[in-house]
Amino acid sequence: MFRYIIKKNGKHGFINQEGQEVIKPIFEMVSEFNEGLAWAVIEKNGKWFSGFINEIGDWVIEPTFSGYGWSMNETSLFSEGLAPIQADNKKMMFINKLGDQVTDPIFDNAYHFSENRALVSINGLFGYIDALGNQVINCKYGVNSVFAQNSRFSQGLAAVRFSRDKNGKRSEHTFGYINKNGDVVFEPENYKANAFSEGFAMVHDGYDYYFINLDGEVPFERTSQTETSFSENLANIYDNETECFGYINTKGAWVIEPKFVSCFRFTEGLAVAKRPGMKTTGYINKTGEMVISEKFKIALPFKNGLAYVKDKKREGYINNLGEFVWKSK
């Protein structure tokens, strides 16, 4: 069963794929569902408390945890059977699906698991723990504003920021890749780096973004001024010559010519895109045809058959025909 977040009168609840309200909007904050559970917050006696609900809205893990904390609606997701959550001492820890504490509450920040590793931080430095809570890669990597999304383990590797070079001196080329044992696979040679997706990762050399493969090689000569990743065998990149965005395949060849002022990754065969001269966005298919007209001020990627959008009068969810299945009043 799929569930989608809605908001009514300042409270959050959920609908199903048909747009039917299946969990009443009674929560102060919620996360998306993952592994059948969603983080949710209620107010009791002027304080916020959080726990986890199931897909019919029943508490599976009672709301006895803090309802506050750093971006918990994005980070307190169950993944691989565990979820990070804030403890009474305002530090983060991990719990299992019974609500049992698995790690000590010692982390400043903590993120959900990926490939049996979870990114955590202590005293402003990042490292990784395993499912038993062991710090298998010590917290020694530098802080980065996009560290969380780009430094999850994917395809056996993670992009991390090295603060210093081999000689102990500060280095501008601070990003490299490690494996799940913490061994350096690709030396820190980049200004920025992101997670691998479909065999490729994008890095920045101080001038341009470009792709590398799992061997650390540059598979094709195609650069961009913005960061992206492959999804459904296509990547949206900026073309300097036309000053527009288009889509390339895994050989670096244009599949959809650069003709958009903005566009995003493909999900479920559709991608958000905006043509020159337009103030609003729509959705294109993999031939570059605009199949859902440009009428949205905000449009997010499709997930499990629906996409969140906002136009001049309302917000809600549309299906892949562009029809609203739920909209705000």
C-alpha positions in Angstrom: 0.0 0.0 0.0 1.2 3.5 -0.9 0.6 6.5 1.2 1.0 10.2 0.4 1.3 13.1 2.8 -1.5 15.7 2.9 -2.0 18.8 5.0 -5.3 20.3 6.3 -5.7 23.1 8.7 -2.1 22.9 9.7 -2.2 19.1 10.5 -0.8 16.2 8.5 -2.3 13.0 7.3 -2.2 10.6 4.4 -4.2 9.6 1.3 -4.0 6.4 -0.9 -3.4 6.2 -4.6 -7.0 6.9 -5.3 -6.9 10.1 -3.4 -9.0 8.8 -0.5 -8.1 10.0 3.0 -6.9 6.9 4.8 -5.1 8.5 7.8 -6.8 11.6 9.3 -4.7 14.8 9.4 -4.1 14.9 13.1 -0.3 15.0 13.3 1.9 18.0 13.7 4.6 16.5 11.4 5.1 13.3 9.5 7.7 11.6 7.3 7.0 9.5 4.2 6.3 5.9 4.7 9.2 3.5 4.4 9.2 -0.2 5.2 5.5 0.1 6.3 6.1 2.8 8.9 6.1 6.6 9.1 7.5 8.9 11.7 4.7 11.1 13.2 4.4 13.8 15.8 1.5 14.7 18.2 1.1 17.4 20.7 0.5 16.5 24.4 0.3 19.2 27.1 2.1 21.8 24.9 5.0 19.5 24.0 5.7 17.5 20.8 6.3 13.7 21.0 7.1 11.4 18.1 6.7 7.7 17.3 5.9 5.6 14.3 2.5 4.7 12.8 1.5 2.0 10.4 -0.4 2.3 7.1 -3.8 2.6 8.8 -2.6 5.2 11.3 -2.2 3.0 14.4 0.8 3.6 16.6 3.3 0.8 16.2 6.0 2.6 18.2 4.3 4.8 20.8 5.0 8.6 20.7 7.4 8.7 23.6 10.4 10.2 21.8 11.2 13.8 21.2 9.1 15.5 18.5 11.8 18.1 17.8 15.1 17.8 16.2 17.2 18.4 13.1 15.2 17.6 9.9 13.7 14.5 11.5 10.8 14.4 9.0 13.4 13.7 6.3 15.9 11.5 8.3 13.8 9.5 10.7 12.9 6.8 8.2 13.1 3.1 8.7 15.6 1.5 6.4 17.0 -2.0 6.7 14.9 -2.4 9.9 16.4 0.5 11.8 15.6 4.2 12.1 17.4 7.2 13.7 15.5 9.3 16.2 16.2 11.9 18.8 16.6 10.9 22.4 15.9 12.9 25.6 19.4 14.3 25.7 18.8 15.8 22.2 21.3 13.4 20.6 20.4 10.9 17.9 20.2 7.1 18.3 18.8 4.2 16.4 15.8 2.0 17.2 14.4 -1.2 15.7 10.8 -1.8 14.7 9.8 -2.8 18.2 11.0 0.6 19.4 13.9 -0.9 21.2 17.1 1.2 21.4 19.9 -0.3 19.3 22.6 2.3 19.8 23.5 4.8 22.5 22.2 8.3 22.0 25.6 9.8 21.1 25.2 11.2 17.6 24.8 14.9 16.7 23.2 13.9 13.3 22.2 10.5 12.0 20.7 9.3 8.7 18.9 6.2 7.5 20.8 3.0 6.5 22.0 2.2 3.0 23.9 -1.0 2.2 24.3 -1.9 5.9 25.9 1.5 6.7 24.4 4.6 8.2 26.0 8.1 8.1 26.4 9.6 11.6 28.3 12.6 13.0 30.0 13.3 16.3 31.5 16.7 17.2 31.0 17.9 13.6 32.8 15.0 11.9 31.1 12.2 9.9 31.5 8.5 9.8 29.5 5.3 9.5 28.0 2.6 11.7 26.8 -0.9 11.0 23.5 -2.4 12.0 24.8 -3.4 15.4 25.8 0.2 16.1 29.5 -0.4 15.7 31.4 2.6 14.3 33.0 0.7 11.5 34.3 3.9 9.8 35.4 6.5 12.3 33.9 10.0 12.4 36.7 11.8 10.8 35.3 13.3 7.6 34.5 17.0 7.1 31.1 18.6 7.2 29.4 19.5 3.9 26.0 21.0 3.4 25.0 18.2 1.0 26.9 15.5 2.7 23.9 13.5 3.7 22.3 12.9 0.3 25.5 12.5 -1.5 27.5 10.5 1.0 25.2 7.5 1.4 26.7 4.2 0.4 25.6 3.2 -3.1 27.0 0.4 -5.2 29.6 -0.3 -2.5 31.1 3.2 -2.4 30.5 6.5 -0.6 31.7 10.0 -1.4 33.4 11.6 1.6 35.2 14.9 2.3 38.8 14.6 3.3 39.8 17.7 5.3 43.6 17.4 4.6 45.9 15.9 2.1 48.5 13.1 2.8 51.0 15.6 4.1 48.6 17.0 6.7 48.0 20.2 4.7 44.7 21.6 3.8 43.6 20.6 0.3 41.1 22.2 -2.0 40.6 18.8 -3.7 38.8 17.3 -0.7 36.3 14.7 -2.1 37.1 11.0 -2.7 35.4 7.6 -2.4 35.7 4.9 0.3 34.4 1.4 0.4 32.4 -0.2 3.3 35.6 -1.0 5.2 36.7 2.6 5.1 39.5 2.0 2.6 40.2 4.8 0.1 39.2 3.6 -3.3 39.5 6.9 -5.2 41.8 9.5 -3.8 40.5 13.0 -2.9 40.8 14.8 -6.2 37.5 16.7 -6.5 35.9 19.8 -5.2 32.5 18.0 -5.0 31.2 14.5 -5.5 27.9 12.7 -5.2 26.6 9.1 -4.8 26.8 6.5 -7.5 23.6 5.8 -9.4 23.4 3.2 -12.2 27.1 2.9 -12.4 28.0 6.6 -12.6 28.7 9.4 -10.2 29.2 13.1 -10.9 32.2 15.0 -9.6 33.4 18.6 -9.8 37.0 19.6 -10.7 36.7 23.2 -9.7 35.5 24.2 -13.2 33.0 21.7 -14.5 30.9 18.7 -13.4 31.6 15.4 -15.2 30.8 11.7 -14.7 33.1 8.9 -13.5 32.3 5.2 -13.5 32.9 2.6 -10.9 36.5 2.2 -12.0 37.1 5.9 -11.4 37.4 6.5 -15.2 35.8 9.3 -17.2 33.5 7.3 -19.5 32.7 10.1 -21.9 33.7 13.7 -22.5 30.5 15.6 -21.5 30.6 18.3 -18.8 27.9 20.4 -17.1 27.6 23.4 -14.9 25.1 21.7 -12.5 25.1 18.5 -10.6 22.9 15.6 -11.5 22.8 11.8 -11.6 21.6 9.0 -13.9 18.0 7.8 -13.5 16.3 5.4 -15.8 19.4 5.4 -18.0 19.2 9.2 -18.6 20.9 12.2 -17.0 19.7 15.8 -17.3 22.7 18.1 -17.9 23.3 21.7 -18.9 24.7 22.5 -22.4 27.0 25.5 -22.5 26.5 26.1 -26.2 22.7 26.3 -26.2 22.5 27.5 -22.5 19.7 24.9 -22.1 19.2 21.6 -20.4 18.7 18.2 -22.1 19.2 14.5 -21.5 22.1 12.2 -22.3 22.4 8.4 -22.2 25.1 6.4 -20.6 27.3 6.9 -23.7 27.2 10.6 -23.3 25.0 11.1 -26.4 22.0 13.5 -26.5 18.8 11.6 -26.3 16.6 14.6 -25.7 18.3 17.7 -27.2 18.9 20.7 -24.8 15.8 22.9 -25.1 14.7 23.4 -21.5 15.5 26.2 -19.1 15.2 23.6 -16.3 14.5 19.9 -15.9 14.9 17.1 -13.4 15.6 13.4 -13.3 13.2 10.9 -14.8 11.1 8.8 -12.5 8.4 6.4 -13.7 9.0 7.5 -17.3 8.3 11.2 -16.7 10.4 14.3 -15.8 9.6 17.8 -14.6 10.7 20.4 -17.2 10.2 24.0 -18.2 10.6 25.5 -21.7 12.0 28.9 -22.5 9.6 31.7 -21.9 7.4 29.7 -19.5 6.9 30.7 -15.9 5.4 27.3 -14.9 6.5 23.7 -15.3 5.1 20.5 -16.7 6.2 16.9 -17.4 7.9 15.4 -20.4 8.2 11.8 -21.6 11.4 10.2 -22.8 11.1 11.6 -26.3 11.1 15.1 -24.8 7.4 15.6 -25.5 5.5 17.7 -23.0 2.7 15.3 -22.0 1.4 17.1 -18.9 1.1 20.8 -19.7 3.1 23.5 -18.0 0.7 24.9 -15.4 2.4 24.2 -12.1 4.3 26.6 -9.9 5.8 23.6 -8.1 6.1 20.1 -9.5 7.9 17.2 -7.9 8.9 13.8 -9.4 6.5 11.0 -9.7 6.6 8.3 -6.9 4.5 5.2 -6.8 2.1 6.6 -9.5 1.5 10.1 -8.1 3.3 13.5 -8.1 2.9 16.4 -5.8 2.1 19.7 -7.6 1.0 23.2 -6.8 -0.7 25.6 -9.2 -2.1 29.2 -8.7 -5.1 28.0 -6.8 -4.4 24.7 -5.2 -1.9 22.0 -4.3 -2.3 18.2 -4.4 -1.4 15.0 -6.2 -1.8 14.2 -9.9 -1.6 10.9 -11.7 0.4 10.3 -14.9 -2.4 11.7 -17.0 -2.1 15.0 -15.2 -5.4 14.5 -13.4 -5.8 15.6 -9.8 -6.6 12.6 -7.5 -6.5 14.9 -4.4 -6.3 18.6 -4.1 -6.6 21.2 -1.3 -9.7 23.2 -1.0 
